[in-house]
């Protein structure tokens, strides 16, 4: 099973997270299938590769609760409904 979840990057006290599609059995810093965006909680910036995210969601990937909250704040699902 594939999940869309956060992968921690950056240095101490300056965490930046990549949003990745990854196998459920992998650890947090494990090998990902594809990078689909990033999230910077300090500057409150988000970048999402929308076609890649929609591709994985159509294939049955499930976002974690935190990633789904990030998508909701970025109005990602609004684009999916309008298309």
C-alpha positions in Angstrom: 0.0 0.0 0.0 1.2 3.5 -0.8 0.8 6.6 1.4 1.4 10.2 0.8 3.3 11.4 3.9 6.0 13.8 5.1 9.7 13.2 4.9 11.8 15.4 7.2 14.7 17.4 5.6 16.7 20.4 6.7 18.8 21.1 9.7 18.3 21.2 13.4 15.5 23.6 14.4 14.8 24.4 10.7 12.8 21.4 9.5 11.4 21.3 6.0 9.3 18.4 4.9 9.0 16.8 1.5 5.6 15.3 0.6 6.4 11.9 -0.9 4.6 8.9 -2.1 6.1 6.0 -0.1 5.4 2.4 0.7 3.8 1.9 4.1 6.4 -0.5 5.3 9.3 2.0 4.8 10.6 4.2 7.5 10.2 8.0 7.5 13.6 8.6 5.8 13.3 5.5 3.6 13.3 5.3 -0.1 10.3 7.1 -1.7 8.5 6.3 -4.9 8.2 10.0 -5.9 8.5 13.4 -4.5 5.2 15.3 -5.0 5.7 18.5 -3.0 7.2 20.2 0.0 6.0 21.9 3.1 7.9 24.6 5.1 6.1 25.1 8.5 8.4 28.0 9.5 7.6 30.2 6.5 4.2 28.5 6.0 4.9 27.7 2.3 3.6 24.8 0.4 4.4 23.5 -3.1 2.4 20.6 -4.6 2.8 18.8 -7.9 -0.9 18.5 -8.5 -0.9 16.0 -11.4 1.4 13.7 -9.5 -0.7 13.9 -6.4 -3.9 13.2 -8.3 -2.2 10.3 -10.1 -1.3 8.6 -6.8 -4.7 9.3 -5.2 -6.4 7.7 -8.3 -4.2 4.6 -7.9 -5.4 4.2 -4.3 -2.7 6.0 -2.2 -3.9 7.4 1.1 -2.6 10.7 2.5 -1.8 10.8 6.2 -3.9 13.1 8.4 -1.2 15.8 8.4 -0.8 15.7 4.6 -4.5 15.8 4.0 -4.7 18.9 6.3 -1.9 20.5 4.2 -3.8 19.7 1.0 -7.0 21.2 2.5 -5.3 24.4 3.4 -3.8 24.7 -0.1 -7.2 24.1 -1.7 -5.9 21.1 -3.6 -9.2 19.2 -3.5 -11.1 22.3 -4.8 -9.1 21.9 -8.1 -10.0 18.2 -8.3 -13.8 18.9 -7.8 -13.8 21.7 -10.4 -12.1 19.6 -13.1 
